[in-house]
Amino acid sequence: MEHLVTAYIEDHKNAWTPTTLRSERHRLNRVCNVLDGSPERLWEVLGKLGRYTRCTVWTRVCSFWDWAIENGKIETNAPNPYRAFRNKNARLFKNAYVRKKPDITLAEARERLLKIPDQDAVRKALTLLTSGMRYEESLTLKDGMVLGKGEKLRAVAVDGEPEEYRHSY
């Protein structure tokens, strides 16, 4: 099955970023020894993982299996058994991607931040809080521009900051 994973990754080489290629290869290679068309066996192996990780790997396996059937790598007349398992047992996959909501509001967070004596830290925290940028992006912040995902430069609008902190970096 490893040779099929390699072929699958090579087939998508021009469509995915290098990071995506690495993560896809890693996820599929971890489970390729149990990819025999038996979803129950795969579910057993993935049972040790967290709910989000399990569902992510399952989605990747479904895509891989679809590709293998479409390209004649796996000869079968049956539909994708992993997709059928997911549809039949939807409750097992329910709420896997639900994120925990914060316990405080934006206004409460802002009030707490303004009580911190280190004004530089307050300014950086408010920028992160109000702009929606990632922490890693904030490290590249210069003149209202950040180097974001995919090495793209984009402008950051920082709304809701007190006037004295606005554009002072």
Secondary structure, 3 states (H helix, E strand, C coil): CHHHHHHHHHHCCCCCCHHHHHHHHHHHHHHHHHCCCCHHHHHHHHCCCCHHHHHHHHHHHHHHHHHHHHCCCCCCCCCCHHHHHHHHCHHHHCCCCCCCCCCCCHHHHHHHHHCCCCHHHHHHHHHHHHHCCCHHHHCCCECCEEECHHHCEEECCCCCCCCCCCCCC
